[in-house]
């Protein structure tokens, strides 16, 4: 990082009016193989009474599977199975909140998300909206949430998104793809059990793991970089290299990628992601491309900005024999490209992290379209 970027970092580390950013972290976390079986004991003291249920939002992949029988139901607790085939949406959050308010006389004692990034983000958003008024789209942005969320727990069953540790819940709204970024978003408890990721299909494992890898590359090469984010980013990047470039046992790879996801999420808590994420938001908004594969589709064409990272990414693709889809943007109209470009350019913090405060002088719609056209 050059001297100019270091000077920028000294400013960006601070909120320009309020001083250094005071970000929350997950207050309680349990890690280890089989730790999921501690969930009953973890939840018990958080139950207000028998009429205030725990609500489990669970990836529908696990419906009828062994994990379903291990979910610690008591009293009138409820499991709601949710498809993770599409990105989480604001109207989906609103529908779940309305369902819970209509079904139960008392607000839930807690919301537990079990699944990948989609389920974890839904759990965080539902927990927030149960205690706040209006629609979820109203809170897309930074620090707009007015009241603390309902107690909420994250149990990741795939590693890479960092959703288990972040202060955002990324949602597709009617006008934009943007997170509810708030101190109240952070989980109260996370359960990290590497055994739960054993059933993840290889392609999904790779794409989600690359989300973590790209987190690290963008954070470590950004103008927001600082010692806090670098310490986590360096650790996550090292773990990603081991998982995707070395020959580890299945258990070793599961353990290390789960820790890479945690550290990767922490690396951007006090910095930011960059160009790949900004462009992938456009793909998600217009075409519904899932976040992990969207990042991969974009990142392969960003050698100009992240040369070492893209070179390493190509090695990982080759080693794991992953073939990325082609022609995703082949038949899009001018209006379609303009929609994606507008969404991507709206992620100003990401561009500033990647290219500095004068990023609008460096990149614009013409350059973004040229990248999208390659996908």
ChimeraX attribute file (.defattr): number of C-alpha atoms within 10 A of each C-alpha:
attribute: neighborCount
match mode: 1-to-1
recipient: residues
	/A:1	10
	/A:2	7
	/A:3	8
	/A:4	10
	/A:5	18
	/A:6	15
	/A:7	11
	/A:8	16
	/A:9	19
	/A:10	13
	/A:11	14
	/A:12	22
	/A:13	17
	/A:14	13
	/A:15	11
	/A:16	10
	/A:17	6
	/A:18	8
	/A:19	10
	/A:20	12
	/A:21	12
	/A:22	11
	/A:23	12
	/A:24	16
	/A:25	15
	/A:26	17
	/A:27	10
	/A:28	11
	/A:29	14
	/A:30	14
	/A:31	15
	/A:32	12
	/A:33	13
	/A:34	13
	/A:35	15
	/A:36	22
	/A:37	14
	/A:38	12
	/A:39	19
	/A:40	14
	/A:41	10
	/A:42	15
	/A:43	18
	/A:44	12
	/A:45	9
	/A:46	12
	/A:47	17
	/A:48	15
	/A:49	12
	/A:50	13
	/A:51	16
	/A:52	18
	/A:53	22
	/A:54	28
	/A:55	22
	/A:56	23
	/A:57	23
	/A:58	28
	/A:59	21
	/A:60	18
	/A:61	15
	/A:62	16
	/A:63	15
	/A:64	9
	/A:65	10
	/A:66	9
	/A:67	11
	/A:68	14
	/A:69	11
	/A:70	12
	/A:71	16
	/A:72	17
	/A:73	15
	/A:74	13
	/A:75	11
	/A:76	13
	/A:77	17
	/A:78	15
	/A:79	16
	/A:80	13
	/A:81	16
	/A:82	19
	/A:83	14
	/A:84	17
	/A:85	12
	/A:86	13
	/A:87	21
	/A:88	25
	/A:89	21
	/A:90	24
	/A:91	16
	/A:92	17
	/A:93	25
	/A:94	18
	/A:95	14
	/A:96	19
	/A:97	21
	/A:98	14
	/A:99	11
	/A:100	17
	/A:101	14
	/A:102	10
	/A:103	10
	/A:104	13
	/A:105	10
	/A:106	15
	/A:107	17
	/A:108	23
	/A:109	20
	/A:110	24
	/A:111	26
	/A:112	27
	/A:113	30
	/A:114	27
	/A:115	27
	/A:116	25
	/A:117	29
	/A:118	27
	/A:119	29
	/A:120	32
	/A:121	28
	/A:122	27
	/A:123	29
	/A:124	32
	/A:125	33
	/A:126	30
	/A:127	27
	/A:128	29
	/A:129	23
	/A:130	23
	/A:131	15
	/A:132	17
	/A:133	13
	/A:134	10
	/A:135	15
	/A:136	23
	/A:137	22
	/A:138	13
	/A:139	23
	/A:140	24
	/A:141	16
	/A:142	13
	/A:143	13
	/A:144	13
	/A:145	23
	/A:146	13
	/A:147	13
	/A:148	16
	/A:149	24
	/A:150	24
	/A:151	21
	/A:152	27
	/A:153	29
	/A:154	30
	/A:155	24
	/A:156	26
	/A:157	25
	/A:158	28
	/A:159	34
	/A:160	31
	/A:161	29
	/A:162	30
	/A:163	27
	/A:164	31
	/A:165	26
	/A:166	26
	/A:167	25
	/A:168	24
	/A:169	25
	/A:170	27
	/A:171	26
	/A:172	23
	/A:173	19
	/A:174	11
	/A:175	9
	/A:176	20
	/A:177	25
	/A:178	23
	/A:179	22
	/A:180	26
	/A:181	20
	/A:182	23
	/A:183	20
	/A:184	23
	/A:185	29
	/A:186	27
	/A:187	32
	/A:188	20
	/A:189	22
	/A:190	23
	/A:191	24
	/A:192	25
	/A:193	22
	/A:194	26
	/A:195	17
	/A:196	21
	/A:197	20
	/A:198	13
	/A:199	12
	/A:200	15
	/A:201	10
	/A:202	11
	/A:203	15
	/A:204	14
	/A:205	19
	/A:206	21
	/A:207	25
	/A:208	26
	/A:209	25
	/A:210	26
	/A:211	24
	/A:212	27
	/A:213	29
	/A:214	29
	/A:215	30
	/A:216	34
	/A:217	21
	/A:218	27
	/A:219	30
	/A:220	26
	/A:221	19
	/A:222	25
	/A:223	29
	/A:224	29
	/A:225	27
	/A:226	19
	/A:227	10
	/A:228	14
	/A:229	23
	/A:230	22
	/A:231	14
	/A:232	22
	/A:233	28
	/A:234	19
	/A:235	16
	/A:236	29
	/A:237	22
	/A:238	14
	/A:239	23
	/A:240	28
	/A:241	16
	/A:242	16
	/A:243	22
	/A:244	22
	/A:245	17
	/A:246	12
	/A:247	10
	/A:248	13
	/A:249	9
	/A:250	10
	/A:251	14
	/A:252	14
	/A:253	19
	/A:254	22
	/A:255	21
	/A:256	20
	/A:257	29
	/A:258	29
	/A:259	22
	/A:260	31
	/A:261	31
	/A:262	23
	/A:263	27
	/A:264	36
	/A:265	27
	/A:266	27
	/A:267	31
	/A:268	24
	/A:269	22
	/A:270	20
	/A:271	24
	/A:272	25
	/A:273	26
	/A:274	25
	/A:275	26
	/A:276	27
	/A:277	26
	/A:278	23
	/A:279	26
	/A:280	25
	/A:281	29
	/A:282	28
	/A:283	30
	/A:284	22
	/A:285	23
	/A:286	16
	/A:287	14
	/A:288	15
	/A:289	20
	/A:290	21
	/A:291	23
	/A:292	23
	/A:293	22
	/A:294	22
	/A:295	26
	/A:296	24
	/A:297	24
	/A:298	20
	/A:299	24
	/A:300	20
	/A:301	18
	/A:302	15
	/A:303	12
	/A:304	8
	/A:305	16
	/A:306	19
	/A:307	12
	/A:308	11
	/A:309	20
	/A:310	20
	/A:311	12
	/A:312	15
	/A:313	21
	/A:314	13
	/A:315	14
	/A:316	20
	/A:317	19
	/A:318	12
	/A:319	12
	/A:320	13
	/A:321	10
	/A:322	14
	/A:323	9
	/A:324	13
	/A:325	10
	/A:326	10
	/A:327	10
	/A:328	15
	/A:329	15
	/A:330	11
	/A:331	9
	/A:332	14
	/A:333	10
	/A:334	9
	/A:335	9
	/A:336	16
	/A:337	20
	/A:338	17
	/A:339	16
	/A:340	25
	/A:341	23
	/A:342	16
	/A:343	22
	/A:344	26
	/A:345	21
	/A:346	17
	/A:347	19
	/A:348	15
	/A:349	18
	/A:350	26
	/A:351	27
	/A:352	21
	/A:353	26
	/A:354	24
	/A:355	22
	/A:356	20
	/A:357	15
	/A:358	10
	/A:359	15
	/A:360	14
	/A:361	9
	/A:362	10
	/A:363	13
	/A:364	12
	/A:365	16
	/A:366	10
	/A:367	11
	/A:368	19
	/A:369	15
	/A:370	12
	/A:371	16
	/A:372	22
	/A:373	14
	/A:374	15
	/A:375	18
